[in-house]
């Protein structure tokens, strides 16, 4: 049986319970231990819930809790890893916006990292144009690694994994970032396993800072990867101290895309890789011409459970048309079959960052609020004056949406 | 045909709240449920059992209480269930978890990979969607994600031979073909989960569930649990609050509410 990541000294524990309050993962509890101290209680740690964040170590006023040191098996020669990479997802030759958002963040990380680290983009595809490569340079890439092969014409997870893993093993980047898109999420998780390193999904904050390695005591430049956990109820900062590269995914629209600078200069490196054969066959792609990418919209009119039925969304479509936006919804509407999942905002849907998020009948569950954190202006109409959505709305109207919505359409239409 | 479905017991995160005084999670009274996405993966497996007589095994990694989700899967029609559980697995991140689960899958399928391994799209507590892809790498088996339709066609002797799936990607629906073995992650848009018959529930309640620990899996101690996890949680803190702004009460006077709203939008330059 393995030990827990922290040791609680029963001789020093006073049974005060401060560590229980300090633990964000519910991993500590007080158990009755008559005769051990005045309180007759001792702290106990549940090793399956403990994430070794050491919050309890600092929370204990009696220095009764210490971290258990353990042997670390990490990547060899950590210092040989240097550059900051961004996976430049492309579709039909067009680089996805999220890659530019990540390059903008990458410029900040490069400045924080110093030490001659370069910002590099990785572009996979078949028959890629110079436009795509130049756009990546203008967005800040010092180097664009290009793998151009007919095998990469379509996304096939297994070939993508092979290409990116080979490049990582060859060039040893210190940080690798990808967009948490359908493509990025799936194959990147497999790349991280292939190169045996850590991957933090859906980061909302990233920075590089000199940090003490808790295992070795050495000072290192580490990527601080912050993401929501437990349905957005808590934020966790995660690091990958002993393995390289440090990998993270970020949802589209979480970081802002900086304007390109055509004066920037960078190097395009064509990589001729011997790629694994595709193991699956893409027969066709069915594109829905009516499909909308709600993440790309400037104005979203969104509906929740309060809309009561699918046909009531007609009013939202009318309002969206007037405002020049699109219609989104909460998870409840997808579960009820009123809306397709492509329109869902929130943790299991999309993260959006419109100029205006105008929502009706959405109470504002934490998972939903997580998805609209980047909205410039939030306006809410809800019949419940205590709905959490009002806690984040710039303008809130308490009232019956079925009476307000038609009048609003009239006012604006 | 052998299908392994990986299921996870998760706290019902829609009910997890933060204690505003201590900024910690309030876990008391939060119900544990089967990760909702995993139920759709199980349904796909059971459909293959109906059609081809596939053996359906379910695997869950977690504390002893996670046997409950395995019993639920047995009640619905799974043939055998395995709990991957040990204190040594505690604190595992997605790399260590993928390694551990892949060992368990190999163990129950006689050392190799089964024909098909199914996962839900993601678990609602961690939301990483990383373990399915991670397991596919450890098993060295092709990976297909976001499956919303699955069609398995038989060969001349009636055995399942090839699959064709629809995978929902950002640019549209990808129709993909391939052969076994494969690892797939399944979406909610797939067939709805079936209910367990009463007889199944009674039998599942009595069923033995094998527990696989690090010894049973012959796991490398350096690759499991917290010690085998490259990622470390360093700090936790409450999410940054966004302040609410103006709020008006328009109950009983909808016209006033609509007018105020229109004025706000125009003041902000959001309407022409």
Interface residues (C-beta under 8 A of the other chain):
Chain A: X1 X2 X4 X5 X21 X22 X23 X24 X25 X26 X47 X48 X49 X50 X51 X52 X53 X55 X70 X71 X72 X73 X74 X91 X155 X157 X158 X161 X181 X182 X183 X185 X186 X187 X189 X190 X192 X193 X194 X196 X197 X198 X199 X200 X201 X202 X214 X224 X225 X228 X229 X230 X231 X232 X233 X234 X235 X236 X237 X238 X239 X240 X241 X242 X243 X279 X280 X281 X282 X283 X284 X285 X286 X287 X288 X291 X293 X299 X322 X323 X341 X347 X348 X355 X356 X358 X365 X367 X370 X373 X377 X379 X381 X383 X385 X390 X391 X392 X393 X394 X395 X396 X397 X398 X399 X400 X403 X404 X405 X407 X408 X410 X411 X412
Chain B: X11 X13 X14 X16 X17 X18 X22 X23 X24 X25 X27 X62 X63 X86 X87 X88 X89 X90 X91 X93 X94 X95 X98 X122 X124 X125 X126 X127 X128 X129 X130 X131 X132 X133 X134 X136 X137 X138 X142 X143 X144 X145 X146 X164 X166 X168 X169 X170 X171 X172 X173 X174 X175 X176 X177 X178 X182 X185 X187 X188 X189 X222 X225 X226 X227 X228 X229 X230 X231 X232 X233 X234 X235 X236 X237 X238 X239 X240 X241 X242 X243 X244 X245 X246 X247 X248 X249 X250 X251 X253 X254 X255 X257 X258 X259 X260 X261 X262 X264 X265 X268 X270 X271
